[in-house]
Each structure stands twice: as structure tokens, then as C-alpha cells.
Amino acid sequence: MSDVPMKLPAVGRRASRRQFFKSVAALGVVGFAGVVPAAENLPAPAPMPDDRGCWLAVMEKIAAPVLENLSRRELKKAMPVEATSSDRAQYTHLEAFGRLLAGLAPWLTARELAGAEARLQEKFISQTQLCLAAATDPRSPDFMNFTTGGQPLVDTAFLAQGILRAPAVLWQNLEPRVRRQIVEALKSSRAIATPTRNNWVMFAAMVEAALHVMGETTVETRLENCVQRMLGWYQGDGVYGDGEEFHFDYYNSFVIHPMLLDVLAVLQQWDKKKYAPVHAKALQRARRYAAIQERLIAPDGTFPSVGRSTTYRFGAFHSLAQIAWLRELPEPVKPAQVRSGLTAVIRKMTEAPGTFDAQGWLQIGFCGHQPALGEAYISTGSLYLCAAALLPLGLPPADEFWSRPAAPWTSQRLWSGENLHADHAIVDG
């Protein structure tokens, strides 16, 4: 089944871009991928188990080795490269940084932080800005590969997604020299042919969306056409095909829903009248998929290991985390139950022996160190997509996602015998 909601209008033009870019600077994070509605009269955090503290500790453990070494321009020197294919060393460093940044970015702009968390945020903002300079400076020993092979398109897109999710600190506050370096790095990924047959269309679109925000002329075949192609692969009930065929894996969450929403958020800012209906439909589908994802978390915090790339661990919940961060969870899914379910998942996976090596780097596996699970394209850097599940850290501590008491998630309620209403598919298109 295929559903093409409408033909997307072209925006790959330079007309009025200067005016648009000025409005971008005024908006900051508002209006981009990280549109988080203002929260009014938020309750004070209630005494409860410190789930946010747990998430912060996990985030710091994952992020610190990457940020500390790259900010010193020593990532290639320090980071191990565990892989099943000998060519992965030329890609793995951009994988680690780009994927980490896509998940870390919202927290870098989180407000109302205090104490140790505020100090950690200040440290990580400084390091991340240095990392952006190091990764995109051709003279840097950590200058990353944005052009050779196909893989760099993937992780240039995750890097771009991170910038779009926190433009106030990852773009507007950078030195002009570093901004120019980033633009050139993103544009250089165009040397990689425009993909047409699978979820990779969203990587090309994400890079172009970021360039659009940066005031650059976009390539229509890599932006509008790619988004249109992805929308045309919709299968129904919140799920897209990965190309014309459906794949039973987590790529709807790893890539498809999150990047569609983030790219369409940019296009909607460009022309609300034309793109708002497309964005609204994509959001409706993503909300349904988030409801499905919440139901996949078993009562004990496990979830099915199925399909490709299960070594991305809890990155499988990128889509659910994004919808929670955007405060768009569908009824009857409540923020506290999502937090509780994801906390159980994150703890189970990060506490498994072998998840990290002795120096704190992630190792290939789903629950612990399981290198046989690594496909030919998996390496140490790939694993940092798990950070995408930490998006709700971008919500302030007083937000109900964090402040409400812990709550059982759907599978816990059902398996305990609670009499819940039946689940139903959405009718779309």
C-alpha cells in the first residue's frame, strides 16, 4: 500500500533566503527540529527515584570519551575501532561524533538546570563547539571523512540533525570560521550520489535541510525529491517501507520518522501554508509509531532484538524519545510511563557486562559484548546512535516527563491483569 499525501513544493531557491535566515537567528531553537512548546506553571519535581540522574550518568559515560578526545583533536589517536570489516576506520570517527551529537543536542540547550547538571552542560557545550571545529578543519588531525565512500553521507546527516536540534549553541554561537568549515563539510558530502531506493534518501534531505537553515542554496533532487520519495513508501499504521518493501527492523525509529519530522519542520518554517499539512500528517504517523514502540517495552525492560543494526541498542527508541521530547505523545500514553519504560531499557543495556570496554568506549553488542551481532557496516562509532534515545533530557527537570512519579508502562499494566482498552491502527490517507 502506498500513500503520497501531496506533491511537495520546491524550496531549492535562493530567493528570500536572506530574510528567512535572519528570522532563523531570531528564533533560535524555536521553529526547527527541536520545537518544544513552552511549559507553563510546571509542577516542582516530586521526591522520587532519580531517573534523570540515571539518564545523565549514562549520557556522560557515553559522551565523555568522544567529546574529551575530539575537543583535544585526539579522537583518531585514542578511539579503538572494533569492526568486522577492515575499511571501517575511515568512517567510524564521524559516526561516533555525528550520532552522539544528534542525541546530545537538545540537552545542550535545556533550560532551568542547576548545580552539577548545569556545570556539566557548560563543560559539554564548550567541548562540543571545539569538536565541531576539530572535525571540520582540514588541517586538524581529527578532520573527518565527509566524501569518500557512501557511509559519510549517513553521519554527515546525523551531524546536521544535531546542529538543527540545538542551533543556538551549535551554530549561532560558533566563530564565523567554524561556521564556514561546517558548511563546506556538509556541502562536500554531495560528492556522494543521491540515494533513491531506501531510508538513505533522508540522509541527503537532512544535509540539505541544514544547509537551507545556514542560508545556502539547496539541491532539489537531494531535498524535496528525497522527502517525496520517502513519503511515497508509507505502508500504513504509522510505518514506512524502507524503500518499496517493508523491513521488520527499527529503521522507522533509527532514521525515518525522526528525520522526516526534523526536515519537514525546516520546510514548514520556510512555507507554513504549503508544508504544514505534510508535517501534520508525518507527525500523526510518528505519534502512532511512538505508541507502538512504548508497547514493545516488556514488563522487565527488555524489547525484541529483530532485524538489522540491533547493536544500536536503545537507539531503537529514537522515535519514541523524539515524540516525548516534543511533548507529542498520543493518548493514552503518559510521559511518566515512557520515562519509566525507557529507564528500564537503558539501565538493563548499559549495566550489562561488556557494554563498555575498560577505557569507557562502547563495544559491539545488544546486551553486553556480542561482536557476532555486528554487520559488515558496524564499528565502534556506529554504536553511538544509542544516544538518540536520550532526547528527553532536553526537557527541563520540572517538565512532567521528569517530575511525575514513576508509572507502569503498557506491557506492565497488561501483564498484571489491568483491564485496558484495545489498541487500534490509525486510518491514514
Secondary structure, 3 states (H helix, E strand, C coil): CCCCCCCCCCCCCCCCHHHHHHHHHHHCCCCCCCCCCCCCCCCCCCCCCCHHHHHHHHHHHHHHHHHHHHHCCCHHHHCCCCECCCCHHHCHHHHHHHHHHHHHHHHHCCCCCCHHHHHHHHHHHHHHHHHHHHHHCCCCCCCCCCCCCCHHHHHHHHHHHHHHHCHHHHCCCCCHHHHHHHHHHHHHHHHCCCCCCCCCHHHHHHHHHHHHHCCCCCCHHHCHHHHHHHHCCEEECCEECCCCCCCCCCHHHHHHHHHHHHHHHHHHHHCHHHHHHHHHHHHHHHHHHHHHHHHHCCCCCCCCCCCCCHHHHHHHHHHHHHHHHCCCCCCCCCHHHHHHHHHHHHHHHHCCCCCECCCCCECCCCCCCCHHHCCCCCEHHHHHHHHHHHHHHHCCCCCHHHHCCCCCCHHHHHHCCCCCCCCCCCCCC
